[in-house]
Amino acid sequence: MVETAIVAGVGPEKGLGAVLAHRAAKEGLHVFVAGRTLDRLEAVAEAIRAEGGAATAILCDVTSEAQVIDLWNCAEETGPVKLAIYNAGNNMPGKISGMTADYFERCWRVCTFGAFLFAREASDHMSPRGEGTLLFTGASASLRGREGFGAFAAAKGALRNFAQSAAKEFGPLGIHVGHVVIDGAIDGEKIHSALPQYAAQRADEGRLIDLSGIAEVYLQMHRQPRAAWTFEADVRTSAEPW
């Protein structure tokens, strides 16, 4: 029987979502690569197939209930979902003063509301089988608020609390729920493209987190036995102050 994985929130090939998809494929899972930009999704899926893995690209707006339901149904038609990762929710900076209600709500919808839709479907599909792993990507903002990041901190903090609730509700059903706090900047395409000088400075300081290292944490959590489940792992470089 083919077993599947879903990675929601996949962007550039050198990004966390893509690396998570590659890593899941190496576990022998048929990976459903989900996100908002079809060209990028197809590129990631094709790269996985070129390495001998199995992958399907699927457009999905995680804030759309219908699209999240369709995503899960498509994956389940191929085979039971063993691993589901909610990686949606880019850093959205902005001062509270002058922030529009639409901007704040958009941040919450992607980071938190979409996670609810994704988790509900995970429970509905995984609980009858009594097994599965559901992992959420967190950030420094999951733990503490900073000036200029009010919307993002509100959304990521809410996601962490939601993940805790899901873990306590779904755990007895056999579903391992985890939350991974990425505490620092990721050594990926986004930061190098958007903030090249900042990225170079961080690299010189040894403060860019390795993508493959992060992905390995997710897979380690997925492989944990039921008698020793981790809910939360925080990942940072050795040089990151905390």
Secondary structure as the mmCIF struct_conf table of DSSP 4:
data_model
#
loop_
_struct_conf.conf_type_id
_struct_conf.id
_struct_conf.beg_label_comp_id
_struct_conf.beg_label_asym_id
_struct_conf.beg_label_seq_id
_struct_conf.end_label_comp_id
_struct_conf.end_label_asym_id
_struct_conf.end_label_seq_id
STRN STRN1 THR A 4 ALA A 8
BEND BEND1 GLY A 9 GLY A 9
BEND BEND2 PRO A 12 PRO A 12
TURN_TY1_P TURN_TY1_P1 GLU A 13 LYS A 14
BEND BEND3 GLY A 15 GLY A 15
HELX_RH_AL_P HELX_RH_AL_P1 LEU A 16 LYS A 26
TURN_TY1_P TURN_TY1_P2 GLU A 27 GLY A 28
STRN STRN2 HIS A 30 GLY A 35
BEND BEND4 ARG A 36 ARG A 36
HELX_RH_AL_P HELX_RH_AL_P2 LEU A 38 ALA A 50
TURN_TY1_P TURN_TY1_P3 GLU A 51 GLY A 52
STRN STRN3 ALA A 54 LEU A 59
TURN_TY1_P TURN_TY1_P4 VAL A 62 THR A 63
HELX_RH_AL_P HELX_RH_AL_P3 GLU A 65 THR A 78
BEND BEND5 GLY A 79 GLY A 79
STRN STRN4 VAL A 81 TYR A 86
STRN STRN5 GLY A 94 GLY A 94
BEND BEND6 ILE A 96 ILE A 96
TURN_TY1_P TURN_TY1_P5 SER A 97 GLY A 98
HELX_RH_AL_P HELX_RH_AL_P4 ALA A 101 TRP A 108
HELX_RH_PI_P HELX_RH_PI_P1 ARG A 109 PHE A 113
HELX_RH_AL_P HELX_RH_AL_P5 GLY A 114 MET A 126
TURN_TY1_P TURN_TY1_P6 SER A 127 GLY A 130
STRN STRN6 GLY A 132 ALA A 139
HELX_RH_3T_P HELX_RH_3T_P1 SER A 140 SER A 142
TURN_TY1_P TURN_TY1_P7 LEU A 143 LEU A 143
TURN_TY1_P TURN_TY1_P8 GLU A 147 GLY A 148
STRN STRN7 PHE A 149 PHE A 149
HELX_RH_AL_P HELX_RH_AL_P6 GLY A 150 PHE A 170
HELX_RH_3T_P HELX_RH_3T_P2 GLY A 171 LEU A 173
TURN_TY1_P TURN_TY1_P9 GLY A 174 GLY A 174
STRN STRN8 ILE A 175 ILE A 182
BEND BEND7 GLY A 184 GLY A 184
STRN STRN9 ALA A 185 ILE A 186
BEND BEND8 ASP A 187 GLY A 188
HELX_RH_AL_P HELX_RH_AL_P7 GLU A 189 ALA A 194
HELX_RH_AL_P HELX_RH_AL_P8 PRO A 196 ASP A 204
TURN_TY1_P TURN_TY1_P10 GLU A 205 GLY A 206
STRN STRN10 LEU A 208 ILE A 209
HELX_RH_AL_P HELX_RH_AL_P9 LEU A 211 HIS A 222
TURN_TY1_P TURN_TY1_P11 ARG A 223 ARG A 223
HELX_RH_3T_P HELX_RH_3T_P3 ARG A 226 ALA A 228
BEND BEND9 PHE A 231 PHE A 231
STRN STRN11 GLU A 232 VAL A 235
TURN_TY1_P TURN_TY1_P12 SER A 238 ALA A 239
#
